[in-house]
Every structure is written in C-alpha cells, then in structure tokens.
Amino acid sequence: MERIVIRSGARRPATLVATAVFAFLTTLFALTTPVAHADGITWTIRNSAADNYWTSITWGGPTGQEKFVAVAYLGSGNRVMTSPDGITWTSRTAASNDNWISVTWGGPSGAQKFVAVGWSGAVMTSADGITWTSRTAASSEDWTSVTWGGPTGQQKFVAVASSGTGNRVMTSPDGVTWTSQVSAVDSDWTSVTWGGPTGQEKFVAVAYLGSGNRVMTSTNGVTWVGQTGAGVAQWNAVTWGGPSSDQKFVAVGSNGSGNEVMTSSDGTTWSIQTPAIAWANWRSVTWGGLSGQEKFVAVAYGGQVMTSSDGITWTARTAAATNAWYAVIWGGTVGQQKFVAVAMSGTGNRVMTSGASATAPNAPTISSVTAGNGSLTVAFNAGTDGGSAITNYKYSTDGTTYTALSPASTSSPFTISG
C-alpha cells in the first residue's frame, strides 16, 4: 500500500481553557494515510461527451497536461473525447470521420504524441489530444491496434491489422511516417502490446481468427514469428503486467468454450485460464492499481467486468451498467488514479470509473484538557477520517508549529509532557 502522510486541510482551531506550565495548547490536527480506492471492483457511471461507439482509451500527454483520450468507431465530427480525470469529458474533432479503433500515447523524448489508427488506412496524431492531424498509413488496411515500445534506442510505434496480404504490421519512429512490415501470418490481428521479463522484452500480438497461430511475437516490431496460442478463442486484447515477481502477458477473448483467458510469461508458451464468466465477449484487459493493490481488469461487450491479481484466478465484478464495454485503462494524476472504461452502447453513460481519492480528515474536537505537573492530558473526539485510517495526531501551542505525538497515538486521551 502506498502511504502518504498528510496534515488535515481542515483548520478549525479548538482553543483550550487550561494552561500547563509550559504552553497553551491551541490546535489539534489528524494525520492519516490517504489512498485512492481505485480497485476495479466498485464502478460508477460517468456521462460520456457523446453517445459514440467508443472503442479505445489511453492515458498520456505532456507533463502537466496529461489526460484520458478516447476514440470512436462512429460519430459525426466528434470521434474523440478527452478528460483530465475520467469523470468530466469534452468532445473533440477527429482529423477525419474514419472508423477509429485504437489510440495510444508514446514517441521519442521531446516529440511524444497520441496516435490513433482505424480501418481503411486511417491514422491521426495529436500532441495534446485536442488538435488532430491526419497521417498517411503504410497501406490502406483495417488497422486495429497500436502501441509504443521497443528496446532502448529502437523504440517505435507498432500497429497491427485485420486485413492485408503479408503486410498486416506497420511501424513508425514518430507516428508520422509509417513503413509496412511482414506479419508472421495473415491472421485477423486485433491487439498488440510491448512487455516481457527484463532482457527478454518483445512485442506480442493476438488474433481474432487464425489456424493455430493466433499469436505472433517480435523483438523489434519488424521481424515477426508465429506462436501457437492456447485454445481456440477469438482473442481480442493482450497486455503485460502482474506482481513484480510474477509478471506475464494476459490475453482475453470470446467464443473459447469457457476458456477465454490465456497467459504467458514470455509470449511464446501459453496456458489457458478460466475466466470469471465463461462465454463472455471479453474485449479489453489492462493492468493497474496503486502500489500493493494492482490487478488485471477486463471488461466485456455484454456488460461484464472481472479482476485478477495474477491473471490466473479471476473474480466477477458488477459493472456500473450493462453497456457494451469495449476498452479499459488505468491512469490519472497522482492521487487521482483510477480505472476508466468506455463503451459502444448506452445513453449518456458510456464511461464508467473505479477509484475515488480519499479526502483529508477533519480536525478532531477537543472535549477537555487537564493540567498536570508539567503535562497536559487531552481528551478529544475524532473527526471523520476521509476514507483512510487516522494514524496519528499533531498538536500546536501557537497555531503555527505542529508536533506529532511520539509515540504515535490515535486514542483519547493522550498526554503531552513539558
């Protein structure tokens, strides 16, 4: 658990009427360990900027201007929406009214940008997620997924497609100029990610259709090798994540006879896992959460959600609405991080979030003070904790300088010695 000790922002001095030999106690503050309860378990509906067919979401942006960016398959001139917090959304004008399928953030230092890809060779880029520019794809295929990754000094954008003959991969060092690459096989590629154990990182792509070769891998995004996936599910998404000692690739899909999850520690050898809900159309999976609370979160087209701490054992969760959830991501500014999912259906509610920051605790109320020989005994009533356990208190004799109780104490009364 990430612990950040803060002093309550509540400033309600409680002046005492007793005087000790050494000081006049004026104020008592609570200390707490606030954490954002971003758990992927409890979800809240948010108003989408428009009722478009939202297909992908990412988190990124220049330092201090980071935001969530979502793109849509359908919509009139507003196939992009942005949000600084995942809660309040604003429509943006896409570079063109194409069928946008995937968006990511990446790029070389100093030239990072959002890159979106879609059907029929659609590519657009934006430095801020607000103003978008059309780019020329390497070919007019149906591009379904884009990511940023690669070995140090060789990073690039990599996109995969569900159409084309031997050219279902394209790469770009900057998101602007694209080059066709030969895919391992002409499968219906749906998702690509970058990850792997230290020193063994690679791009991994999964496919919706393909004969025993619904996985391909590449160490550089250029040369690809077909891999045999586990089972025959129609794989829709793949990600890399997990606890530091047990990281893995996790793929989710549909129509797998109850085997719609597969995992791999290296992207080459895969094992089938049982989802929390069999036969669901799992569309997206991500890894995220606060330190010590991380987990995989997957969303499905039928309105389902499931979570897992290791990618193997999954638990069903209740979505905020039974919409066609299509993509999920973890992101947000420090202290406001959350999981955010977008959907292709729903009326004004095509976004849901999981995570709300704890608020600062309220100051306690001093009920009595008893003066002793060089000491004060203070009785108090605790204020609300703001959603996180109070771990200690601070006191002040002048309303300016505060001293934490040592040893720490959260019970009433406590004694201050002079």
C-alpha positions in Angstrom: 0.0 0.0 0.0 1.3 3.4 -0.9 1.4 5.5 2.2 1.4 9.3 2.1 1.2 11.1 5.5 -0.5 14.5 5.3 -1.9 17.0 7.7 -5.6 17.7 7.5 -6.6 20.6 5.5 -9.4 21.3 7.9 -8.5 24.3 10.0 -10.9 24.6 12.9 -8.8 25.6 16.0 -10.0 24.2 19.2 -8.8 26.7 21.9 -8.3 25.2 25.3 -9.1 26.8 28.6 -6.4 25.0 30.6 -2.9 26.2 30.9 0.1 24.0 31.5 3.3 25.3 33.0 5.0 25.2 29.6 2.4 26.1 26.9 -1.1 27.0 25.8 -2.4 24.3 23.5 -4.4 25.8 20.6 -4.9 23.3 17.8 -5.1 19.6 17.2 -4.8 18.0 13.7 -5.3 14.5 12.5 -2.7 12.6 10.5 -3.8 9.9 8.0 -2.7 7.7 5.2 -5.0 8.7 2.3 -5.2 6.3 -0.6 -7.3 6.3 -3.7 -9.6 3.4 -3.6 -9.0 2.5 -7.2 -9.7 -1.2 -7.0 -11.6 -2.2 -10.2 -14.3 -3.6 -8.0 -16.8 -0.8 -7.4 -17.7 1.1 -10.6 -19.5 4.4 -11.1 -21.2 5.6 -14.3 -20.0 8.9 -15.9 -21.5 11.0 -18.7 -19.7 10.5 -22.0 -19.2 13.6 -24.1 -21.3 11.9 -26.8 -23.1 8.6 -27.4 -20.5 7.4 -29.9 -19.2 3.9 -30.4 -16.2 4.3 -28.2 -13.6 1.7 -29.0 -10.3 2.6 -27.2 -8.9 4.7 -24.4 -5.5 5.7 -23.2 -3.8 8.0 -20.7 -1.0 10.4 -21.6 0.0 13.8 -22.6 2.8 16.4 -22.0 3.9 16.9 -18.4 1.2 18.8 -16.5 -1.3 18.4 -19.4 -2.0 14.7 -19.1 -5.4 13.4 -19.9 -7.5 10.4 -20.8 -8.2 10.3 -24.6 -10.9 8.0 -26.2 -11.6 7.4 -29.8 -14.8 6.2 -31.5 -15.8 3.9 -34.4 -18.8 6.0 -35.2 -19.8 9.7 -34.6 -20.2 12.9 -36.5 -17.1 15.0 -36.3 -16.6 14.3 -32.6 -15.0 10.9 -32.6 -12.5 11.9 -29.9 -13.2 12.9 -26.3 -10.8 13.9 -23.6 -10.9 14.1 -19.8 -8.4 15.3 -17.2 -9.9 12.9 -14.6 -12.0 10.3 -16.3 -15.1 12.0 -14.9 -15.8 15.1 -16.9 -15.5 14.6 -20.7 -15.2 17.0 -23.6 -15.9 16.2 -27.3 -13.0 16.9 -29.7 -13.0 16.9 -33.5 -11.1 14.0 -35.1 -8.9 14.6 -38.1 -11.5 12.7 -40.2 -14.7 10.8 -39.7 -13.0 7.4 -40.0 -13.6 4.3 -38.0 -11.1 4.8 -35.2 -10.3 1.6 -33.4 -7.2 2.2 -31.2 -5.3 5.0 -29.5 -2.0 5.2 -27.6 0.5 7.7 -26.2 4.2 7.4 -26.9 7.1 8.7 -29.0 10.7 9.8 -28.7 11.5 12.2 -25.9 10.5 15.7 -26.8 8.2 14.5 -29.6 5.7 12.4 -27.8 2.1 12.3 -29.1 -1.2 10.5 -29.2 -1.5 8.2 -32.2 -4.8 6.7 -33.3 -5.4 4.1 -36.0 -8.5 2.8 -37.7 -10.0 1.0 -40.7 -9.1 1.6 -44.3 -5.7 3.0 -43.5 -6.7 5.7 -41.1 -4.0 7.3 -38.9 -4.1 10.6 -37.0 -1.8 12.2 -34.4 -2.0 14.8 -31.7 0.4 16.4 -29.3 -2.3 17.3 -26.8 -5.3 15.1 -27.6 -7.3 18.1 -28.7 -6.0 19.1 -32.1 -5.6 16.2 -34.5 -3.7 15.8 -37.8 -4.3 13.1 -40.5 -1.3 10.9 -41.4 -0.7 8.5 -44.2 -0.6 4.8 -43.3 1.8 2.4 -44.8 -1.2 0.7 -46.5 -5.0 1.0 -46.5 -5.6 -2.0 -44.3 -8.0 -2.2 -41.4 -5.7 -1.2 -38.5 -7.0 -2.5 -35.2 -4.3 -1.8 -32.5 -1.3 0.5 -32.0 1.3 0.6 -29.2 4.6 2.2 -28.4 7.6 0.1 -27.3 10.9 -1.5 -28.3 14.5 -1.9 -27.0 16.2 1.2 -25.8 17.2 3.3 -28.7 15.0 1.3 -31.1 11.5 2.3 -29.8 8.8 2.7 -32.3 5.0 2.7 -32.8 3.7 -0.7 -34.0 0.3 -1.2 -35.4 -1.4 -4.4 -36.5 -4.3 -5.0 -38.9 -7.1 -7.5 -39.6 -6.7 -7.2 -43.4 -3.9 -7.3 -45.9 -1.7 -9.9 -47.6 1.6 -10.2 -45.8 1.6 -6.6 -44.6 -0.5 -6.6 -41.5 2.1 -4.8 -39.5 3.4 -1.2 -39.9 5.9 0.7 -37.8 6.8 4.3 -37.2 9.5 6.0 -35.2 7.4 9.1 -34.7 3.7 8.3 -35.6 4.0 10.4 -38.8 6.0 8.3 -41.3 4.9 4.6 -41.5 6.6 1.5 -43.0 4.9 -1.8 -43.9 6.3 -4.9 -42.2 5.6 -8.6 -43.0 3.4 -10.2 -40.4 4.1 -13.8 -39.4 0.9 -14.9 -40.9 -2.2 -13.2 -42.3 -4.4 -13.7 -39.2 -7.1 -11.3 -38.0 -4.8 -9.4 -35.7 -6.7 -7.4 -33.0 -4.2 -6.3 -30.4 -0.5 -5.6 -29.8 1.5 -4.7 -26.7 5.1 -4.4 -25.5 6.4 -6.3 -22.5 8.3 -9.2 -21.1 10.9 -10.1 -18.5 13.9 -7.8 -18.3 16.2 -8.5 -21.2 13.5 -10.6 -22.9 11.0 -7.9 -23.8 9.1 -8.2 -27.1 6.0 -7.1 -29.0 3.2 -9.6 -28.7 0.1 -9.6 -30.9 -3.0 -11.7 -30.7 -5.6 -12.5 -33.4 -9.4 -13.0 -33.6 -9.0 -15.6 -36.3 -6.2 -17.9 -37.4 -5.4 -21.6 -37.6 -3.3 -22.4 -34.6 -1.2 -19.3 -35.0 -3.2 -16.6 -33.2 -0.1 -15.2 -31.5 3.0 -13.6 -33.1 6.0 -12.0 -31.4 8.8 -9.7 -32.4 11.8 -8.2 -30.5 11.9 -5.1 -32.7 8.5 -4.8 -34.4 10.0 -5.6 -37.8 10.7 -9.4 -37.8 7.8 -11.4 -36.6 7.5 -15.1 -35.5 4.2 -17.0 -35.3 3.4 -18.6 -32.0 0.8 -21.2 -31.0 -1.7 -19.8 -28.7 -3.6 -21.8 -26.1 -7.1 -22.9 -27.1 -9.2 -21.6 -30.0 -10.7 -18.5 -28.5 -11.1 -15.4 -30.7 -8.5 -13.2 -28.9 -9.5 -9.5 -28.6 -6.8 -8.0 -26.4 -3.4 -8.6 -24.8 -1.5 -6.7 -22.1 1.6 -7.1 -19.9 1.5 -6.8 -16.1 1.4 -8.6 -12.8 3.2 -8.5 -9.5 6.9 -7.8 -9.8 7.8 -11.5 -9.1 5.1 -12.9 -11.4 4.6 -10.7 -14.4 3.0 -12.1 -17.5 1.2 -11.5 -20.8 -2.6 -11.8 -20.4 -4.9 -12.2 -23.4 -8.7 -12.2 -23.3 -11.2 -13.1 -26.0 -14.6 -14.6 -26.8 -16.1 -17.9 -28.1 -13.5 -20.0 -26.3 -15.8 -22.7 -24.9 -15.3 -21.2 -21.4 -11.5 -20.7 -21.9 -11.4 -17.0 -22.8 -8.2 -16.2 -21.0 -4.7 -17.2 -21.7 -1.4 -16.3 -20.1 2.3 -16.5 -20.9 5.5 -15.4 -19.0 7.4 -14.9 -22.3 4.9 -14.5 -25.1 5.9 -17.8 -26.6 4.4 -20.6 -24.4 0.7 -20.0 -23.5 -1.6 -21.6 -20.9 -5.4 -21.4 -20.8 -7.0 -19.9 -17.7 -10.7 -19.9 -16.7 -12.5 -16.5 -16.8 -14.8 -15.5 -14.0 -17.7 -15.6 -16.5 -17.5 -18.1 -19.3 -18.5 -17.4 -22.9 -18.5 -13.6 -22.3 -17.2 -11.4 -25.1 -14.1 -10.0 -23.3 -12.9 -7.0 -25.3 -10.1 -5.4 -23.3 -7.7 -6.1 -20.4 -5.3 -3.8 -18.5 -3.0 -3.9 -15.5 -3.1 -1.1 -12.9 -3.8 0.0 -9.4 -2.0 1.6 -6.5 1.2 0.1 -5.1 0.3 -3.2 -3.4 -3.3 -3.2 -4.8 -2.5 -3.7 -8.5 -4.6 -6.1 -10.6 -5.7 -7.1 -14.0 -9.1 -5.7 -15.0 -11.1 -7.0 -18.0 -14.3 -5.7 -19.5 -16.8 -7.4 -21.8 -19.2 -6.4 -24.6 -22.1 -7.9 -22.6 -21.6 -5.6 -19.6 -19.3 -7.8 -17.5 -16.2 -7.0 -15.5 -13.7 -9.3 -13.9 -10.5 -8.8 -11.9 -7.4 -10.8 -11.1 -4.3 -10.2 -9.0 -2.3 -12.7 -11.0 -4.1 -13.2 -14.4 -4.9 -16.8 -13.4 -7.7 -16.6 -10.8 -10.5 -14.3 -11.8 -13.4 -12.8 -9.9 -16.6 -11.4 -11.4 -17.4 -7.8 -10.6 -20.6 -5.7 -11.2 -20.3 -3.1 -13.9 -21.9 0.3 -13.4 -24.3 -0.5 -16.4 -24.8 -3.4 -18.8 -23.3 -1.5 -21.7 -21.1 -2.9 -24.4 -17.8 -2.2 -22.6 -15.1 -2.1 -25.2 -11.9 -0.8 -23.6 -10.4 -0.1 -20.2 -7.2 1.6 -19.0 -5.5 2.7 -15.7 -4.4 6.3 -15.4 -4.8 9.7 -13.8 -2.7 12.2 -12.0 -1.0 11.2 -8.7 -3.7 10.8 -6.0 -6.5 10.6 -8.6 -5.6 7.5 -10.5 -8.4 5.2 -11.5 -9.6 2.6 -13.9 -11.7 4.1 -16.8 -13.7 2.0 -19.2 -15.6 3.2 -22.4 -18.5 1.5 -24.2 -20.1 1.3 -27.6 -23.7 1.4 -26.2 -25.6 3.3 -23.6 -27.4 6.7 -23.4 -25.2 9.4 -22.0 -23.4 6.8 -19.8 -20.7 5.3 -22.0 -18.0 5.8 -19.4 -17.5 4.2 -16.0 -14.7 4.6 -13.5 -13.4 2.7 -10.5 -11.5 4.8 -8.0 -12.1 7.8 -5.8 -9.4 9.6 -3.7 -9.8 9.7 0.0 -10.4 13.3 1.3 -8.3 15.0 4.0 -9.5 14.1 7.5 -11.5 16.6 9.6 -9.8 18.0 12.7 -10.7 16.4 15.9 -12.7 18.2 18.6 -11.0 18.7 21.9 -13.5 17.9 24.7 -11.4 18.5 27.8 -7.9 19.4 29.0 -6.5 18.5 32.4 -3.3 20.3 33.6 -0.8 18.2 35.5 2.6 18.7 36.9 4.4 19.7 33.7 1.9 18.0 31.4 -1.5 18.3 29.7 -3.9 15.4 29.3 -6.1 16.0 26.3 -9.4 14.3 25.6 -10.9 14.6 22.2 -13.5 13.3 19.7 -12.1 12.1 16.4 -13.2 13.8 13.2 -14.1 11.9 10.1 -11.2 10.1 8.5 -11.9 11.0 4.9 -11.9 7.3 3.9 -8.4 6.4 5.3 -7.5 5.3 8.8 -6.1 8.0 11.1 -2.6 7.0 12.1 -1.5 9.8 14.5 -2.2 13.4 15.7 -0.3 16.7 15.7 -0.7 19.4 18.3 0.3 23.1 18.4 0.8 25.6 21.2 0.8 28.6 18.9 -1.3 27.6 15.9 1.7 27.7 13.7 4.2 25.0 14.7 2.9 21.4 15.0 4.4 18.5 16.7 3.4 14.9 16.1 2.7 12.6 19.0 5.6 10.3 19.8 5.0 7.5 20.1 2.0 7.8 17.7 -1.4 7.6 19.2 -4.9 7.6 17.9 -6.9 7.1 21.1 -8.3 9.6 23.5 -7.0 10.9 25.9 -3.3 11.4 25.3 -0.7 13.2 27.5 1.8 15.9 26.4 4.8 16.4 28.7 6.7 19.6 29.0 
